[in-house]
Amino acid sequence: MANDNFAAPAGKIERIEPPCWWTGMKTPLQLMVYGKSLKGYSVRIWEEGGPVIRQVHTADSDNYLFIDLEIPEHTEPKPYTFELTKDGDTFTFVYNILPRREGSAVRGSFDSSDLVYLIMPDRFANGYLGNDSTPDTAEKVNRAKPDGRHGGDLQGIMDHLDYLADLGVTALWITPPLLDNEPEASYHGYAAADYYKVDPRYGDNELYRELVRQAHALGLKVIFDAVPNHCGTAHWWMADLPFTGWIHPKENFPASNYRLAALTDPNASPEDFRQCFEGWFAPSMPDMAIETPFVLQYFAQVYIWWLEWADLDGLRVDTFPYNEKQAIARWTAMILEEYPGLRIVAECWENSPAITSYWDGAAVNADGYCSNLPSVMDFPLQGAINTALKTDAQGWNDGMNAIYEMLAHDFLYPDPRSLLIFLDNHDISRFADDMDGNVDRIMMGITLLATLRGIPQMTYGTEQMFRAVDVSLGDVGARIDFPGGWPGDKRDLFTGRKRRKKEQKVYDHTRKLFNWRKGNRVVHYGKTMHFLPHNNTYTYFRYLPDEPGKKVLVFLNGSDKPRKVEWERYGSLLKPGETGINVLTGKPVVSGVKVKVPARSSIVVEFI
């Protein structure tokens, strides 16, 4: 469990966070010590030559101490004894400083060479029935309830890592594995009750670390889903907050106005501006005051701890702009100071590319703001793809024009290849539902995801055209169980047992494209050149300017009629007679020679 790395007398210390630390870290360490009536205690460390106490802070609550520590460069990794004394009363606790893994600070991360696969553990697979309900958690398993706990866990993910690797996945984004102890709808994990403890219905901290080890052994990276904006009402500190300013008071702004435009609008009123980030995101999610230095330090340490503890490969940040924006920019910088090569991708849910680009850490904003983010999620492109593929006709703003027009905004982003692109995720409707189950349209979407600029992200089951159990339930209905992940399931879509023909068709299309994509530098890092849509067809190339012979042509026919590839339009990149391979069929393609593409389908041609 999270606090196994320290020991203290019963009745004195209930919690110490972070529960351990490492030698060689750049991040200043601030221990949050919680126990009965700690105010007024002095603190010293018995051992010399180890951690140095720089300052001890009291809180508004009598039950907290915050201890600022310096860990000198040559500190010996071992347990250290802290002695607390007040009015003749003395007790101790032991805190572990661990050896840091070699190369930890310079770890790599995920990038545009990866396929990121989004998993909700409770909905993916139930690998161990014994933890479906536990005595120390409020909500019990009820698979019949759409927003209840269904029993999926970390062991279930581990049991199916081979399926993911075979599909072409190279990175896992797992929604928060931390304890969410709300009495209802606790399955999603975004209302943490303990930031240092894996939910026991998923497993424990050691099992999570083992999941990462096994994923790495198969070449799969693991991305942690960070939520510094809010905790849950069941979080242990809600009964005794350290400071009155630890969270934003609900009385000021009961709920966010959810208008991210208010944060970038030079004409916004102060009231609208503040309500966006000070209002609570949901009634069960108290809003953290990350602009408070103690809170900022706490949340920087949380995610640095998990990165180090579990040897993780990146962070995805939930509701990034709903934090006070200068503070969350500093939070990002603190993590990147510790791990300069780490990729942090943030949810900035806006359909305007101008507003989305504002949060790109490499952008130059008129107001001087810099988020420090290496990546943001490309919601505008997701909306454009959805609009484009729903129709056979091409209007001024829909059909394939929607994608062309959105990519024409790439000038707003310093490097569009850093954007996380997706067809759907756990917060929006299933792509197969958006396409009304049309297999051809779904496969065109997969082609776009595999070949457009950016870092592709796929939601679990999109490769088999998962649809919501009930679209009227919104995201709850879309967060379905993966058939075959539970004992007794009638179908097993991990192995293909009773997989329907249309599901198999989408699966084969996905698997072929993303396994091809794994080794394709042109698609990973190449530039994009696209051509104005014509008759609801859309053509673009991915190419490397320094290697002119290497390029990939993608032709999408969104119309209801077969269309010819218009070779004569592509002279700037392609000469007549150049030979390529149709990635989907394996057959040769010669530029200038007639190629007819069926209605609502795509071809991908690699020229080498």
N, C-alpha and C positions, 0 to 999 in steps of 0.2 A: 504494500500500500504506500501512499505518497509520503507518509511520515515515518517510514521505517528507518530513515537515516539519522534520526536523533532519538535520544532517550532522556526522559525527565521524570522526577518523582510524581507519583499520582497526586492529583489535586492541585498541583502547582502550575504546570504548563500544559495547555491543551493542544496548542498548535505552534509550529514554527514554519514560516514560509519565506523563501523557498526551503524545502526540506533538506537540501544539501547544495553544495556548490563545488567548483573545480578550480584547480590551479591554472594560471596562465590566461585568465579571462580579463578582457578590457573593461567590462561593465562593472561599475561600482556596485557593491553588494549592500542591500539594506534588508536586514532581517525584520520580519513582522512577527513578534512574539505575543501570543495570546494566552492569558491565564487569569486567575482570580486575583484582583487587587495588585497589579504589578506597578502601578504608578508609585514613583519615589524610590524604587530599587536602583542601586548602583550596580554596574556590571563590570567584571574583569575576566580576563582569560588566564587560566593557570599557566599554560605552556608559553614559553618564550620562543621568538623566532618564527611565529606563525601569523595568523590574522591579527590585525591591529584595530582596536575600537577607536573610531574617529569622533563619534558623537552618539549620544543616546537621546531619543526624543520621546516625550510623553504624548498622549493623545487626549481627545476630549473624553473618551471613555477611560475609566481607571484600569481597564483590563488589558491594555496594550502597551507594549514598548516597541519602538522602532530603533534598531541598532545599525548605525552606519559602520561598515567594515572595509578595511583595505586588506587585500590579499597580496602581500609582497611577491615579487617575481619568483623568489627561490623558496617559497613556502613549501614545507614538506606535506604531501597529501596524507592525512591521517585524521582521526577524531580529535577534536579540541574541546576542552572542558570550560564552560562558561559558568561563572559564579555570580549569583545575584544576592545582594545584601541590603536589608533595611531594618533599622531599629533592632539589631541583634538577631534578626531572622536571616538565615543563609540557606540557600539551596543551589543546586547545580543542574545544568543539562549538558549533554554532549552533542556536538555538531560536527558533521563529517565534511572535510574538504577532500575531494577525490582527485585522482590524476586525470588530466585531460587527454583524450585520444590524440595521437599525433596527426597533424593535418586537419584537425577539426575546424579551426578558424578559416581555413582556405577551401572549405568544401565547395563543390560545384552545386548546381541546382538544375531545375527543369527549364526548358526553353522551347524554341519553335521546332526543335527536332523531336519533340515528345508528342504522344497522345495522352492527355490527362483524362482519366476515367473517374467520374463522380459516383461515390457509393454512400448511401445511407445505411449504416450497419444494421439497424433494426429491421430494415426491409430487404436485405440482400440474402442472407442465409443464416439458418439457426444451426450452428455447429455443436452446441452443447445445451441440452434441454434443462440441465440442472440449475442454470442461472436465469431462467426465464422470469421468475419472480424471486425477490430476495427479502429477508426479514427487515433489512435496514433501508429499503426504498418504498416510497409511498404507492406508486402505481404498479399494479400487478398485470401480468400478461393477459391479453384478450385479443386474439387475432381476428375475431369477428367484428371488432370495433374499428372503423376506418382510421380514427386518430388515436387509437390505443397502442400499447406496446405489443409488438408481434413476435418478439423473441429472437430476432437476428442478433448476431454478436461477432466479436473479433475472430473467434474460431471459425465461424462461417466464411469470413473473408479468406482466412488462411487456407481453408479447404478448397478454395476455387481460384487460387492464384495462377494455377496452370491454365485455366480457361482464359484468364485475362491476358497472360503473356502470349498465348496462342492467337488471340484476337488481334494482336498488334499494339496493345496497351503498353506504355512505358512509364507511366506515372499514375499514382492513385491520389485523388483528393477524397479523403474520408471526412464526412461531416463530423462535428465535434464529438469525440469519444468520452468527454468528461461527464461526471455525474450531473444529471438533470433530475431533480427530485420534486418537480411539480406534481400535484395530485392528478392532473390530467394532461394529455398531449405532451408527455415528457420524452417521447421517442426521438424527437428531432435533435435534441442536445444543445440547442441555442440559448437555454436558460440555465446556465451553470450554477450548481449548488456548491461546487468545490473545484477550483481551478487546478488543483494538483492531484486529482483522483479520477481515474477512469471509472465510469459507471459500472458497478458490479454486475449489472445485467448484460454487460458486454464482455467482462473479464476483469482484469486488473492491470496495473501499470506494467508489470513484468510481461504479461501476455501481449500488451501493445508493443512493447519493445521487441518481443519475439516476432510479432507480425512484421515489423520493419526489417528485422534481420532476414526473414524468409523472403520478403519482397525483394530486397537487395540481391539476394542470391539468384533470383530469376531476372535480374536486370530491371526491376521496377522501383522507381522512386516513390517516396511517400510525402505528401503535402499535408500539413496540419491546418485545420480550419480554426482561425483565431477570431475571438469575439471580445475585443476590448470595450465595445460600446455599452454593453449591458450584461448583467448577471440575471439570475432568476430570483423570484421572491422567496424561494426555499433556500437560498444561499445561507450558509451558517452565520455570516456576519450581519445579516439583516436584523437579527434579534439584538445586536449590540454593535452598532457601527463605530468604527474607530474615531471618526470626525463627523461633525454635522455636515461638512461639505464633501463627504465621501461619494455621495450620489446627488443627482439633481433632484430637488424637492418636487414631488408630484403636484404640490399645490400651485407652483409657479406656472407650469405648462403640463397639464395632465397627459397630453399625447403630442407627439411630433406632428407637424403639419405635412411631413413627408415631401416637402417641396425643395428638392435639391437646388433648384434654380435660385432660391433665396440666398444660398451660400455663395453664389458666383455673381449675382445681380448687383451691379454698382448702384442701382436705384432702390434696393430693398430696404424696407423699414427695419430698425433694430429689433422690433418685436417679432417680425416674421423670421428674421435671421436667427434669433436666439431660440425660438420655438422649434425650429427644425432640428437642432442638435441637443437642446436641453429637454425637450419633451420626451416622454417615455415612448419607446418603439412599440411596446405592447403592454397591457396591464400586468402581465406576469413577468415583465422584464425591466427592473429598476435601471435607470439610466446613470451610467458611471460618469463622474466628474473628472475626466482624464486630464483636464487642465490643472487640477490640483497636483502639486509635485509628488506627494506620497502616492497618489493613485497612478500617475504616470510611471513612476519607478516600479510600482508593483506590477503593472501590466507589461512593462518591458521585460522584467525578470521572468514572469510566467512563461512567455513564449521562447525566450532564450533558454530557460531551463528545459522545456520540452525538446527544443532543437538539439540540445546537448545530451540530454538524458536518453533520448530514443534514436539519436543520429538521423535526424530528419533532413529532407531535401528542399524544403520550401514552405512558404506560408500562403494561405488564401485568407483574406481579411473580410469578414462579414460587415456590412453596413458602415464602411469606412467613413463616408462624409458625415455620418450622424454623430461623430465625435467633434469636439471643438477642434477646428481645423489646424490651428498652429500646434496644438498639443499632439494631435495624431501624426503630424509631420515629424515632430521631434521623436515620437515613439518609433516611427519607421527608421529614422536616422540612427537611433540607439541600437536597433537590431542589426542594421547594416554595418555599423561600426564594429560590431562583434563578428559579423559574417559578411565581408564585403562582396562575396560572390553569390550571395543568396538571392533568389527571386521571391519577391513578395507581390502577389497579384491581389488587387482589391475590387470588391464589389462596389461600383459606383453606378447604381441603377438609374440610368437616364437614357432617354431615347434620342437626345440631341448629341451629335458628335462634338459640337463645340463645347458643351458642358462636360461631356465625358473626357475630352482632351485636357480640360482644365486640371484634372486630377492626375494626369500623367506627370510623373516627377521630372521628366526631361523637358517639359513644355516651358515656354517663356510666357508667363501671364502678365497682363497689363498691370495688375495690382501687386505684382512681385511675389505672389504666393507660389511656393514649391512644396508639393506633398512628399517629395523624396521617393515616390513609388517607382519601382522598376516596371510595373505592369498594371493595367486596369482591364476589366471585363468589357468586351465590346457588345453591349446591349443594342446600340444602334444598328450594327450589322445583323444581329440576330433578328431584329424586327424587319429589316429590309429583305432578308432571305425568306422569311415567312410570307411577306407581302408578294414577293416575286413568284414563289412557287405555287401559290394558290390559284392562279389563273392561267388559261391558255393564251389569252390575248395580251397584247402589249399596249398599255396606255402610256401617257406622258410620265406618270408617277408610279406605275405598277408594272407587273410583269418583270422581265429581266432588267428593265430600266431602273427598278428600285435598287438592285444590287450595284449597277453601274454608278448611279448617282451617289450611293453611300460610299463606295470606294473612291469616288472623286473627292471626298472630304479627307482623304489620307494626308493631305498637306497639313492638317491640324496636328498630326502626331509626329514627333521627332523620329520614331521608328515604329511603323505600323506592325512590324513583325513581332513586336513585344506584346501585342494585344492578345488576350484570351478570347478565342472565338468559339461559338457554340450554337447548337440548334435549339436546345432546351436545357433546363436545369431543374433542380428540386423545388424552385420557387415559382415556376411558370408552368403552363400547360405542356403536355407531352407533344413532341413534334409530330408524331403519328396522328394524334388527334387534330392538330392544326391542319394537317394534310388530309383529314377525313379518311385516313386509312389507305390512301392511294399509294400503292407500292412504288410506282414509277416516280412520283413526286418525292417520296421519301428517299429513294436512291439518288436522285439528283441532289438532294440536300446533303447526303453523305459524301457525294463527290465534291461538293463545294467545301465541306468541312475538311476533307483530306488534302485539298489542293490550294485553297486561298492562303494569303499571308496571315501570319499569326500563329498562336499556340492553340491547336485544336483541343477542345474539351467535349467529351461525350458523357451523357448521363446513363447510368446503368440501365440496360435494356433497350436503349435507343437502337442498338445494333440488331434487335429482334422486334422492332416496331411496337414496343410496349405502348399500351393505351390505358387511360385512366379507368378505374373501376366504375367511377361515376363523375363525369365532368362537372356536374353541378356542385361538387364538393371542393372545387378549386385545387390548390396544391395538395391538399390531403388526399383527394381522389387519385392524383397523379403519382403519389408516392407508394406505388404498389409493391407487393412482395414479388421476388424473383421466383417464378415457378421452378420447383426442383430444389429449392433451398430449405425446404421443411420436410421432415419425414412424413410420408403419406401423400405428398402432392401427386396429383394425377398425371401431371406432365413434368418433365425435367428438361428445361431449356439450357441447362449447363451442358448436358450430354447430347441433347438433340432428340431425346425420347419424346415422341408425339409432337415434335416441332412441325408446325403447319408449313405448307409449301411457300406461302408468301413470306413467312418469317425466315425460312431457310434462304430464300432469295435475297432478302435484305442482309441477313447475316453473312452470306457468302460474298456479297458486294463489299460489305464493310471490312471483312477479314482480308480480302484480296488487296484492297486499296491501302489499308493501314500497315500491312506487312510489307508491301512495296514501298510505302512512304518511309519506313524505318531507315532505309539506307540511302535516301535521296536528298543530297545536299542542295539541289536546285530548289526543291520545294521547301526545305528547311530554312534556307538563308537567301534564296534568290529574290530579285526584284520582280515586280508585276508590271506587265503591259496589257491593257485591255482595250477592246474595240466596241464602239457603240453598238448596242443591241439592234438586231434587224429581224423582223418577223418573229419576234419573241425568242430569238436565239442569242446567245451570249458567248463570246470567245475571249479568253485571256491566256497569256503566257506567263510562266515563271521561268526566269532565266538568270544566269550569272554573267554580268558584263565582261568579266575577265576570262571566261571560258565560253566563247560564243557558240561553240558546237553543242553545248549542253543546254537543253531547254525542254520545257514541258508545255504542251498545248492542251487546253481544256475547252471543250465545246459543249455547251448545254442547249438542248432544243426543248424549250418550254411550251412549244406550240402543239396543236393537236394534229399536225401533219408531219411527215418525214421532211427533213431539210438537209440540204447539201452543205458541207464545209466549204466556206468561201475563201479558198486558198489565195485568190487574187488580192485580198485585202491585207495580207500579212507579210508583204514584201519587206518591211522594215526589219523583220526578224527571221524570215524563212525564205530560202531560195527554192525554186522548183527542182524536184528530184531528190531532195533530202529525205532520208529514210528513217522512220521511227517505228516504235512498237506500240500497238494498242495495249495498254496496261491491263484492260479488263478481259481481252480475248487472247492476248499473246500473239496476234497476227500482225504482220508488217503493214505499215502505212507509208505511202510515198506522197510527199507534198506535190500538189498539182494534179494528182490522180483522183478521180471522183470518189468521194466518200459520202454516203447518205446515212444520216443519223435518224433513227426512228423517233416518232413523237414522244415527248416527255421522257427523254433519256439523255445520256451524256456519253462522251468518249474522252479518254485521257491518253494522250500520245506522248511518249518519251523519245526525244531525239538526242542521240549521243554521238 
